Amino acid sequence: MAQDFLIILRWWMLLFEIGIIFLPFTLLFFRNFLDRGYIFSKTLGILAISWVVWMLGSLKIFPFVYENSWVVLGMFGVLALFVTSHNRAKLKTAFKASWGFIISEEILFFIALVSWAFVRGYQPEIRGLEKLMDFGFVNSILRSSYFPPVDMWFSGEHINYYYFGHLISAVLTRLSGVASQISYNLMIATLFALTFVSSFSIGLNLYFSTFKKKGWIGILLGLVTAALVTLGSNLHPLYWIWKHGLDFSKYWYPDATRFIVQQFGAQDNTIHEFPIYSFVVADLHGHLINLPSVLLFVSALLSTVLKKTLSIPRAFFLSWLLGVFYITNAWDLPIYSALLGLAIFGVFWDKKNPVLSFSKSLFITVLIFLGSFAFNLPFQVAFKNISGGLGFADFHTPAWMLLVLWGIPIVASLSWIVFLAKQRASSAVVWLVGAMLLLSWVLVLVPEVIYVKDIYIHDYQRANTVFKFTYQAFVMFGIVAPYIFWCVVSGKKHLTRTVILGRLFYLVPVTALFVIAVGYSYFAVGSYYNKLRAYRTLDGAAWIKDMYPSEHEAIKYLATLPGQPVVLQAVGDSYTDFGVVSSYTGLPTIQGWLVHEWLWRGSFEGPGRRDKDVSIIYTTADKQKARELLQEYKVDYVLVGTLERQKYPTLDESKFKSLGELVFTDSGTKIYRIN
């Protein structure tokens, strides 16, 4: 554990350095924030460095090598010195006014980072669910000189997926010098810490922008916001109490994310996850990686509506962020473009001329939206859209299930209606909070009517749409709910007995709902991480040595090979251990997880044909046929190991001896280099 702490400390120092370099930019951008947006300097820095590295690699200007990332970081360091020298007085004033919050947020970030890193150490395996997919993307990117990176499960083709978030992980891996099987778990911890402290900052500044006070209430409200966004769930635990009482011994935490499962004899398989579930299961997916960026975007909108103006640099920054959203988690682009439009309308609203206000807001929003594609153009050129258009949903969530899933937002929304009668908040904050509430409910209700078509069967038709829409709805609800609850109870200055009783009558059940939602994280962490009983390691590859010892040695051998030679491996179903070697090395194989490649390619024709060809290569006694297929797919090495023998019982190994030479052997696992 002590050694892991030193690795975490090394990782934190890199993030701290990035944050310090980008601090001048956030101090100037968030001058109307109480904390001057300090925590967002880390997110901004990580995004900016990664985007420049990606753009240079995509345009074939500068290869993705170790020195590249440091050169880009140094360039931003020089730019930061230039900005500082030209804004010395402003920056000095901003730092003096916020240094207490800056130090506090850094301490809070460090605690959150270390805490979740050690949580991962109790169950560090990069295995199960879709971890092999995510880790394979990261390792393939680490082996790439230019972009788009090679698909490790579809040799000869590039990754046809939103991979920028995985590139961020690869960039931080390069900068830190930490092995990728460790940096994977540190990346999960980083996202957790950034999400927690960014939510804290937004909650704090929502309070400050309304009440103009710096007291402990704002800090408490920030912590409650951070807890609800990062650790909270829906009210599934309350549903469990209603059905089973307080006995949680058999409570299964994933049920909260798969609550809508059956209607009228048909399976309505939806996914309605939230951040803490993502952090617990630790799949390094785009919707999780983009969370800190989403919170940066929301904070930028809050700062903009408070200024009541939109400068060209701010519009440029918002457009760039939306462009990055598309290549990290494409669903976030339309969602937050809509929020942008609502926020801009609030900035330019003029009740004397509503038509002009609307026209101006719409024009600016469309301009920013279209401009965002300039920042991801290389991705657009290479990416093949796999969406099948829209369809009308055959399934609809029963009202009582919506009550379980969205109980806290329902209470918050009704409370907001009550609060609007008081009009205590500034019009800018009122507008933005209302816009987030409105958009969140649209995201909840739209999948009840339409869904985005994909390859999944009828019973899963709206799974992705519900998932991606409601995930962001949960985040926005979590941001505004604590603020709304406080606004409602802080109305009257004279605390009569009636006022006090009224506040207690309101706050006690609201607090209970909050405790129930955040309490979910206790059961989720306890279940997935075996109640934190036995710490193991941060090394996500340690399990392979126990489960597949000879493959573990094969991976070590393949990791020493230069470039990205094609290594033939067995084809397997999604969510299994098949593809583990290609995932852990970043070296492509002919065909990996079948359903995933079916999804990414938009058709089963290609993956299905490759599956059959791989089977022929391993099992045929026809040496010439095997040679032709190996040449067609440009195979450099053939792996014959545990999974290959398991998948192909009639495997004929003898032909590989004449088609190439044996270059590795360990306990029955062999690697042949093809001539």
N, C-alpha and C positions, 0 to 999 in steps of 0.2 A: 504493500500500500504506500509506503514511503517513496519508493521509486516512481510509482504512478503519480504521486503528488508533485514530484519534480517535473514530470512530463507536462502535467496540467499547468504548472507554474510557467514553464517555458511557452506553452500555448497562450496563456493569458498575457504574458509580456508582449507577444507579437500583436495580439488584439489591442492591447493598451497603446503600443507604438502606432498602430494604424489610426486609432482614435485620436491620439495627440496630433498627428499630422493633419487630420481633417477637422480638428477642433476649430480653427479660424473660420472655416466655411459655415459650420453650424452656429457658431457664436453670432455671426452676422445675419444668417438666414432666420434664426429663431430669436431675434432680439426682443420680441414681445412675449417670450416664454419665461417663466420664473427661473427655470434651470438652464435657459438658453439652449435647450435641446441637446444637452451634452451627450446623452447615450446614443443619439442618432449619428454621431460622428463615426462610431464603429461600423454601423450598418452602411452609411454612405461610403466610407472608405473601402470596405470589403466589396461593395457593388462596383464602385468606380474602378478599382484596380482590376477586378475580374473582367469587367466589360472591356477595358482597354486591351488586356491580354487576349481576350476572345476576338476582338475586332482585328487586332494585328495578325493573329493566327488565321482568322477567316479570310482576310485579304492577302494572305501569304506574304506579309511584309516582315514578320518577325516570328520565328518558330517558338513553340511553347517549351522552353527549356528553363532550367533552374535560374539562370541569370536573368531571363526575361522578366520574371515577376518582380525581382528586386530592382531592376532598372526602372520599371513602371512605378514601383513604390517610391523610388528616389526622385523620379520626375514630379510626382505629386508633392513630395517633400519640398522640392525647389519652388513649386507653385505656391505652396503654403507659406513659405518664407516671403515670397513676393507679395502675397495678399496681406500678410502680417505687417510688412514694412509700410504698406500704403494705407493701412487702417489701424495703426498702432493705438491711437487714442480711443477709438470705438471698442477695440478688442480689450483694452485694459479696463475700460469702464464695465464692459459686459462681464469680464472675468471676476472683477471685484464684487459685482452684484450677485454673482451666482456660485462663487467658489465653494460655499458650504454644500450646496446641492450637488455640485460636480463631484466632490469627494464622497458624499453619501451615496450617490448613484454608482460610483465606481466600486465602492465597498459592497453594495447590494449586488452588483453584477458579478463580482468575484465570488461572493458567497453562493449565488445561484449557479454559477459555472462549476465550481468545485463540488457542490452538493449533487448536481445531476450527473456529473462525470463519475462520481463515486457510486451513485445509484446504478449507472450502466455497468460498473465494475462487478456488480453482483450477478449480472446475466449479460455478458459482453458479446455473445456469439453473433456474428454477422451471418445469420442463418434463419430460415423460417419466414413466412409471409413473402414479402418481395425484397428482402434485404440483398439477396444474391444479385438481383437485377440492378438495384441502386449501386451496390459496390462494384459490380462489373462496369457500369457506366463510368464511375470515378476512375477505376484502374485503366480503362481503355483511354480515357482522356489523358491520364498521366503518361501513357505511352505515345500519345499523338504529338506530332510536330505541328500539324495544321488542323484546321477544323472545316467541316464537321468531323467528329471522331468516328472511327470504325465501330460498327456494331459487333460486339464480341460474340453475339449469338446468330449472326447472319453474315458470314465472311464475304468480303467483296463489296459490301454495301455499308453506308454510313448509318449512324443512329437516326432513326426517323421518329424522334421523340423530343420533348422539351427538356434539353439537357443542361441548360445554363446553370441551374442550381447545383448540379453535380460538378460542373466546371468550377464553381465557387469553392467547393470542397477540395478539388484538386489544386487550386491556386493556393489555398491556405496550407495544404499539405506540403506543397513545394516550398513555400516561404518558411514554414516551421521546421522542415527537415524531419518531421515525425512520420513514421511508417503509416501507410494508408489504413492498415487494419486497426491502428490505434486512433488515427485522426478521424476515422468514421465515427467512433463513439464520442470523441471530443467535439465533432461538428454537431451532433445531436445535443450535447450539453451547451454548446454556444448558442444554438437556436433557442433553447429553453431560456437561457439567461437573457438573451436579447429581447425575447418576447415578454418576459416578466418585467424587465426594467423599462422597456419602451411603453408597455401598458401603464406602468406606474407613472411615467412622465406625462402621458396623455391625460390620465385621471387627475393628476396634480394640477396640470395647466387648465383643464376644464374648470376645476374649482377656482383657481386663481383668476382666470379671465372673467369669471362671473362675480365673485365676492371680493376680489382685490385684497385678499388677506394671505399671510404667509404662515399661519399657525399650524398646529398639529392636526387640525381637521383635514387640511389639504393633503398632508402626508398620509393620514389614515385612509382618506378617499383614494389616493393613488395606490396604496397597498391592497385595498379591497378590489380595485379595478384590475390590478395585476393578478391577484389570486383568482378572480372570476374568469378572466380571459385565459390564463395559463393553466390553472388547476381545476377549473369548474367543469361541470357536466350538465346535462339536462336533469329532469326530475325523475329519472328512472329509479334511483335509490328510494325516493318517496313512494313510488309505485310498488317497489319490493316490500316496503314496510306495510303498506296497505294490504298486500297479499299474504305476507309471511311474518309480519311482526318485526321485532328487532333482532331476530336471528339471521345474521349475515354469513353464517358458516358455509352456506352453499351458494352464495351470491357470485355470479359469473360476470365480471365487469364488461366483456365485449357485448353482452346483451343490450347495453345502453346504446350501442351504435348500430344495432340490427333489430330494433324494436318493432318496426313495421315488417311483418314477415308473412302474414297469411290473411287473405280476404276471400270469403265466399268460395272456399275450396281451392283457390289458386294462390300460388306463391308470389307475393309482391316483395321481391328481394331488393330492398333499398339499403343505402349506406348513409348514415347521418352521424358522422364522426365529429370530433371537436379536438382542440389542440392537445389536451392532456392524454387522450388516447393515443394520439400520434407520437407524443414524446415517450410514452410507456413502451409501445411496441417497437419504436425506433426504426421504422422504415424511412429512409432518407428521400422522401418524395417531394415533388415540386411544391405542393400546397403547403408543406411544412417549411421547406427552405425559404419560401417567399413570405412567410409570416412577418419577420422583422421588416421587410421591404414594404409590406402592406401597412404596417404601423407607422413607418416613416412617411408614407404617402398620406395617411390620415392626419398625422401631425402637421405635415406641410399644408394640407387644406385648412386645418384649424388656424394655423399661423396666417394664412392668406385671408380668410374671412375676417379675422381680427384686424388685419390691416385695412380691410375694405377696399383693396385694390389688387390688381394682378399685373405685376411688372413683366417685361419680356423675359428677363432671366428666370423668374419664377415659372412662367409658362413653359420655358425651355426645359427646366428641371422636371416639372410634372410630366411633360411629354416624354422625356428620357426614361423616367421611372416606369411609365406605362409600356414603353418599348421593351424594357427589361422584364416586365411582368409576362409579356407574351412568350418569351423564350425560357421562362422559368416555370410558369404555371398559366397556360394560355387562358384559362377560364377567368382569371382575375382581371384581364384586360377589359372586357365589356362591363364587368361588374363595377370596377372602380372608375371607368370612364363615365358610367351613369352617375356615380357619386360626385365626380368632378363637375359634371354638368349642373347638378343640383346646387353644389357649393358656389359655382360661378354665378348662377342665377341669383343666389343670395347676395353676392358681392355687388352685382350691378342692378339690383332691384330698385326701381323707381316707381312708386305708386302713381305718380303723375303721368307716367308714360310706360305702362306695362308691356305694350307691344314692342316698343323699342328695346326695353330691357330683355325681353325674351329673345328677340332676334339677335341682339348683340351677344348674349350668353350662349345661344346655340351656335353661332358662327365661331366664337372662340373655342368652344368645346370641340367642335368638329375639326377645327384647325389643329388643336393639340392632339386629338385622337389620330388624325391622319399623319401628323408629323411623327408620331411614335414609331411608325413603321420604318422610318429612315434609320432608326437606331437598332433595328434588328434585320435589316435588309439581307445580309448574307445568309441568315437562317431561313428567311422566306424563299430565297432562290433554291435552296437545297431541300426544303421540307415538302413532303407530299401530304396534303390534308386527308385525314382518314374519316372525317365526319360524314355521316350519311344524310344530313339535313335534319329537319324537325318532324315530329310525329305527335299525334294526340294521345295522351296517356290513357291506358285502359284501367289503371289503378288509381285510387284516390284514398288518401289517409283519413281514417275515421276521426271525427272531431275530438273524441276523448284521447286518442293517441297524440294529436296535436297539442292537447292540454298538457300531457306528460312531457312531451319534447320541448315545448315552448312556454312552460308555466311562468318562469321568471320574466321573459320578455312580455308576456301578456300583462302581468302585474305592472311592469315598468311602463308599458304603453298606456294603460289606463291611468296610471299615476301622472304621466306626462300631459294627458288631456286635462287633468285636474290642475296641474301646475300652470298650464298656459293661461288659465284665468288670472293667475297672480302676475305673470309677466315680470318676474324679478330678474331674469337673466338678460344680458345684452342681446340685441336682436341677432347679431352674428352667430353667437353660440346657440341660441334658440333655433335658428335656421338650420345649422349644421347637425345638431342633435336630432331635430325632426327629420332631416333628410336621411340620416343613417337609419332611423327607425322605419321610415317609409320604405326605403330601398331593401332593408332586411326582410320586411314582411312580403315584399314583392318576390324576393328570392325564395322565401318559404312557400308561397302560394303558386308560383309559376309552374313548378313540377307537378302540381295537381292537375294541370291542364295540358301542358306540352312537355316534350323531352327531346334531347338531342340523340339521334340514332347512332348506334355503333354496332359492333359485331355480336353483342350479347343477345341471348334468346329472349323470348317474350317475357318470361318470368323475371328477367333482370332489366327490362327495357328502360326504366327510369333510374336505375341504380346510380350511374355516374352523374346524371343531372341533379338528382337530390343531393348527392354527396358534395359536389363542387359548389352548388349554390348555397346550401344550408351551412356549409363550413364557414363561409364568409359572413353569412347572417349571424351565426353564433359569435364570431369575433366582434362584429359591430354592436350587437346587443350587449355583449360583455363590456364593451368600452363605455356605453352610455348609461347602462342600468344603474350603477352605483351613484353616478352624478344625479340622475333623475330622482332616486330615492332621497338623496340629501336635500335636493331643491325643495321637495315636497314638505319635508319636516322642518325646514329652516325659515319658514315664512314669517312667523310672528315673533317680535322681540320681547313682548311681555308674556312671561311664562305663567299663565294662570293654571289652576288645577285642571280645568277642562282641556287646555292646550296640551299639558303634560300627558294627561290620560289619552288624549287623541293620538299623540305621537307614539306613545307606548303601544297602543292598540294597532298602530300601523307598522312600527319598526320591529316588534317582536316576531310576527309571522314572516316579515320580509327577511329578517336576520336568520330565522330558522330555515327558510328556503336557501339562503346563501350558504349556510353551514352544511346543509344536505348536498348541495351541488358541489362544493369544494371538498366535502368529505368523500366523494367518489374517488378522488385521487389516492386516498389511503387504501381503499380496497384494490384499486388497479395496481398500484405499486407493490402492495403486499402480495398480490396473486402472481404477478409476472416475475417479480424478483425474490420470490420465496421468503417474503417477510424480512428481507435484508439480513438473513441469518449468517451467510458465509460469503465474505468478499473473496473475489477470485482475481481478476486482472482487467486491464483496459484493452488487452490484446484480443481483438475480435476473431483472430484466426486460431486461437489456442485449441478450440474444440476439434479441429480437423486432425490434430495429432492423435487424439484419442479415438475418434470415429473412423478416420481413414488415414492411418499412419503412413502407408506407402504413398498415397496421394499427396500427403503433406510434404514428403521429400521431393516428389515430382514437381510440385508447385515451386519449391525452392530452386530446383534446377531450371525450370522454364523461366523463372523470374530473372535469370542471368542472361537470357537471350536478348540480343539487340533488336530493335524495331518491333514489328507486330506480325511475325510469321503465323500462318494458319496452322492450328493444332487440332486434328480431328479428335472428337470426343463423342460419347454416346448422346443421343437425343432423348430428352425426357419431358415429362409433363411439367407444367408450371407449378410453382410453389413446392418443388421437391429439391433434393440435393443435386439433381442432374444439372450440369453446367457450373459446378463449383470450381473446377479448375480454371475455366475461362473467366469466371467472375473474379477469382482471386489473383489472376495473372494479368488480366486485360488483353489476353491473346485471343483472337477470334477463332471460332469453330464454325463448321458448315451450318449447323442448325442447333439452336439452344431450346429454350422453353417454347413449346409449340403455340399455345394459346396467346402468349404475349406477342410473339412475332406475327401471328395471324392478325392481332389487333393493330400492331404498328404498320404492317404492310397493307392492311385493308382487304386482304384476301387470303384464303387458305391454300391457294394454288401453289405459290412459291414455297412456303414452309412445308406443305405436304409432300411436294416432290423431293425436297431436300431430305426429309425424314426417310423416305424410301431409299434414296441414294446412299445415305449413311449406312442404313441397314445392309444394303448390298455390299458396300465396301468391307464391312466387318465380317459378313457371313459367307460371301461367295468364295468358291474354290477356283473361280475363273480369274487367273492372275491378270490377264489382259483387260478384262472388264474393270477390275479394281484400279488398274493403272490409268485407264481412260478417265474414270471418275475423279481420281486423285489429281490428275492433270487439269480437268475441267474446273475444279474448285481451288486449284493452286495450293494444294495441301503441302506443307513443309514437314510436319511431324504428325505421327499417329500415336495416340495414347491408348494403351491397353491396360485397364485397371479394374478396380472393384466394380464400378458402375457399368463399365462396358461388358464385363462378363455377366453381370446381372441382367442387363437389358438384352444381350444377344447370346443366349445359351449355346447356339451353334457357331459361335465365333471361330473363324479360321485364321489363326495367327501366323501360320507358316509362310503365307505369301508375302508378308511384310518384310521377312528376312531377305528375300530376293529383290524386293522393290526398294529397299533402303538398307540402313545399318542401325543396329541397336546402339543407342547412345546413353540410355539410362535404364537401370533395373533396380528394384527394391521390393523385396517380399512379394513377388508376382506382378507388380506393376511395372510396365515397360514403356519406353518411348523409343519409337523408330524415326530416324530422320530419312525422309524420302529422297531418293536420288533424282 
